[in-house]
Amino acid sequence: MLVTVPNKHSRTLNPIFDECFEFSVTLEQCLSEGAMICFTVMDHDVLTANDFGGEAFLALGNIPGVADYSTSVDNFHGLKQIELPLMQQKDKCNPILQILELRINDKQAQDFVRKQKARFIN
């Protein structure tokens, strides 16, 4: 699933994205090993093509209401901000990519690996 954040943050190296996302997944999917959200950050250019800035990953099992599903999260506005490190993939043989490559029946994982490896060529 691709979600585009409409807000651009100009002239900052430390943007804060105060955004809410809704998507349908089961609790079992959230708790499955390796379940995560990938945030891709692009550097917006006016005259040339946008540049890949990096990616940040959030494990679905760490989201409040999932990690401790005995408690409910009725008010999402009270959640604390999560700071995610922005990473740029520099290694074609990264263990994360190798693990995802093993998911041969997972089309999303295969598409993700293919896109990551295409960035090394460019």
Buried (B, 14 or more C-beta within 10 A) or exposed (E): EEEEEEEEEEEEEEBEEEEEEEEEEEEEEBEEEEBEBEBEBEEEEEEEEEEBBBBBEBBBBEBBBBEEEEEEEEEEEEEEEEEEEEEEBEEEEBEBBEEBBEBEEBEEBBEBBEEBEEEEEE
